[in-house]
Amino acid sequence: MVTQLQSPEKSNVIYPDDNGEPMSNNTDQFRLIVWIKENLELLFADDPNFFVAGDLLWYPVEGNNKLSQAPDVMAVFGIPKGYRGSYQQWNEDNIAPQIAFEIWSPGNRLTPMMQKFQFYERYGVEEYYLYDPEKLELIGWLRVEGKLEQIEQMEGWVSPRLGVRFQLSETGLEMSGPSGEPFMSFAQIDRLRQQAEARAEQAEMLLEQERSRSQALESRLREMGIDPNQL
């Protein structure tokens, strides 16, 4: 058995968990980041080898702590769920995040966004989605023969990896899972939970009323000398 030792130079490198940049520049950007990340978490809750994170620093090359990006949302198939201070690719079976999402904000500049694109293309992202909530524009790229090629028609596009469908409406970006279930906010999910609980309580109340009527009928039959079990 051959044991590969990490070089002293690499082992002494510190990979910061924070690049000093804010997670979002406004409430809408933050809402969308959380919305995408948490709905993907729910969609793949039963897959132990699906990891999704928001604003997590990704280091693709061991020994180089200057080379990193923090996608607004990134998703990775093939590695276990769990805590990461940063995504150090060499510690993750050298699996690059397959999907990256970016939410455009007024604070974004073209040059840094182009650098992000080049980073994602160079280091293995298979699908890259950029959404501008102000202009209601969605652009996507898919890896073809080693390059990220722009997707011609994003309306109704289904992610090959995620199985998620993208739609644009007058209110903004809409996404839905493979079974057509729409991505929802926490408030919408909680409202559905409350409605389900109310329906369950109503069903239990109706069942209890039916039990009471049945017991009353049995009692009345017995008073008349009739065994209800013989009917």
Secondary structure, 3 states (H helix, E strand, C coil): CCCCCCCHHHHCCCCCCCCCCCCCCCHHHHHHHHHHHHHHHHHCCCCCCEEEEECCCEECCCCCCCCCECCCEEEEECCCCCCCCCEEHHHCCCCCCCEEEEECCCCCCHHHHHHHHHHHHHCCCCEEEEEECCCCEEEEEEEECCEEEECCCCCCCECCCCCCEEEEECCEEEEECCCCCECCCHHHHHHHHHHHHHHHHHHHHHHHHHHHHHHHHHHHHHHCCCCHHHC
